[in-house]
Amino acid sequence: MSKAKIVGTGFAFLVLILGGFEGYRTVAYRDIAGVLTICAGHTRGVQPGDTATMQECRALLNEEAQEYWDEVDRLVIPPMKPREQIAFTSLAYNIGLDAFARSTLLVRANAGQMLAACNEILRWVHAGGKIVPGLVKRRKAEHDICIGATVE
C-alpha cells in the first residue's frame, strides 16, 4: 500500500472516530467546560443560537480535522506510524493545539519515545478540575489506537 493511501485511510479513520467521540449537534450548546460548541466539537466563532445542517457539520469536521492533522504532523518531528498520528490528532482536536504544543506528550514524541508519548494520552481526563468518565473512555480508546491494541 502506498504512503498516500495509508495516510488517506488514516485520515478517514480519524474523521470517523472524531465524529463518534464528539457527537454531532446542529444547535450551539455549551460543552462540559462551558465553551460554546456546535457540530462535532467546533468552537471557533460559535454564537448562542447558531445552527448548522449535518452536511455543514460534516464539511466543517473534515476541514478542521485536516488542520489538526497537518499541525500535529508539523509539531511531531520523528516519523509517526499512522495509528500514532490518528491518536495524537484526536487528542489535539479535543484539548486544543496550544495545549498539545505545550504537552509532555509532545516532548516525549519528539525525543523518539513514542510508547511513552502514547501513555501520556491517559493523563488528559480532567475538565473543570474533575475526572470526566467520558474522557477516561475516550483516552483509553485513543491510547489503544496509539499503541496498536485492539479497540473495543
C-alpha positions in Angstrom: 0.0 0.0 0.0 1.4 3.4 -0.9 2.2 6.1 1.8 -0.5 8.4 0.3 -3.1 5.6 0.5 -2.1 4.8 4.1 -2.3 8.5 5.1 -5.7 8.8 3.3 -7.0 5.8 5.1 -5.7 7.1 8.4 -7.3 10.5 7.9 -10.6 8.9 7.0 -10.4 6.8 10.2 -9.6 10.0 12.2 -12.7 11.8 10.9 -14.8 8.8 11.7 -13.6 8.5 15.3 -13.8 12.2 15.9 -17.4 12.2 14.8 -18.1 9.3 17.2 -16.2 10.9 20.1 -17.5 14.4 19.7 -21.0 13.6 18.5 -22.9 15.8 16.2 -25.2 18.6 17.4 -26.7 21.0 15.0 -27.6 23.7 17.5 -25.0 25.6 19.5 -24.5 24.4 23.1 -22.1 24.8 26.0 -19.7 21.8 26.3 -18.6 20.4 29.7 -16.0 23.2 30.1 -18.7 25.9 29.2 -17.4 26.6 25.7 -19.9 27.3 23.0 -19.8 24.4 20.6 -21.6 23.2 17.5 -21.4 20.2 15.2 -18.7 17.8 16.2 -16.6 19.9 18.6 -16.4 23.1 16.5 -15.8 26.1 18.8 -14.3 28.9 16.7 -16.7 31.9 16.4 -19.8 30.0 17.7 -22.5 32.2 19.0 -25.6 31.3 21.1 -28.4 30.2 18.8 -26.2 29.2 15.9 -27.4 26.3 13.8 -25.9 24.1 11.1 -27.0 21.3 8.9 -25.5 17.8 9.1 -23.9 18.4 5.7 -22.3 21.6 7.1 -21.2 19.8 10.2 -19.5 17.0 8.2 -17.7 19.5 6.0 -16.6 21.5 9.0 -15.2 18.4 10.7 -13.3 17.4 7.6 -11.8 20.8 7.3 -10.8 21.1 10.9 -9.6 17.5 11.1 -7.2 18.3 8.2 -5.9 21.4 10.0 -5.2 19.4 13.2 -3.7 16.5 11.2 -1.3 18.9 9.5 -0.4 20.7 12.6 0.3 17.5 14.6 2.4 16.3 11.7 4.4 19.6 11.8 4.8 19.5 15.6 5.9 15.9 15.9 9.4 15.7 14.4 10.1 12.0 14.3 8.1 9.9 11.8 4.9 8.7 13.2 3.0 5.5 12.4 -0.5 6.3 11.1 -2.0 5.0 14.3 0.1 7.4 16.4 -0.9 10.3 14.2 -4.5 9.4 14.5 -4.4 9.2 18.3 -2.3 12.4 18.7 -4.6 14.3 16.3 -7.7 13.1 18.1 -6.2 14.3 21.4 -5.1 17.6 19.9 -8.6 18.2 18.5 -10.1 17.7 21.9 -7.6 19.6 24.1 -6.6 22.2 21.5 -3.4 22.7 19.6 -1.9 25.1 22.2 -2.2 22.5 25.0 -0.9 19.8 22.7 2.1 22.0 21.7 2.9 22.5 25.4 2.4 18.9 26.4 4.7 16.3 27.9 3.3 14.0 25.2 4.9 16.2 22.5 8.2 16.3 24.4 8.3 12.5 24.6 7.3 12.0 21.0 10.0 14.4 19.8 12.5 12.5 21.9 11.5 9.4 19.9 9.8 7.9 22.9 6.5 7.0 21.1 5.3 4.5 23.6 5.8 7.0 26.5 4.1 9.6 24.3 1.1 7.3 23.8 0.9 6.6 27.5 0.7 10.4 28.1 -2.7 10.4 26.4 -4.2 8.7 29.5 -3.4 11.7 31.7 -5.8 14.0 29.8 -9.0 13.1 31.6 -9.9 16.2 33.6 -12.4 19.0 32.8 -13.3 21.7 35.3 -10.9 20.2 37.8 -12.7 16.8 37.8 -12.1 13.4 36.2 -14.7 13.0 33.5 -15.8 9.4 32.8 -16.4 10.2 29.1 -12.8 11.5 28.8 -11.5 8.4 30.5 -13.2 6.2 28.0 -12.1 8.4 25.0 -8.5 8.5 26.2 -8.4 4.7 26.6 -9.6 4.4 23.0 -7.0 6.9 21.8 -4.3 5.2 23.8 -5.3 1.8 22.4 -5.2 3.2 18.9 -1.8 4.8 19.6 -0.2 1.6 20.8 -1.8 -0.6 18.2 -4.1 -2.5 20.7 -7.4 -3.8 19.6 -10.1 -1.1 20.3 -13.3 -2.4 21.8 
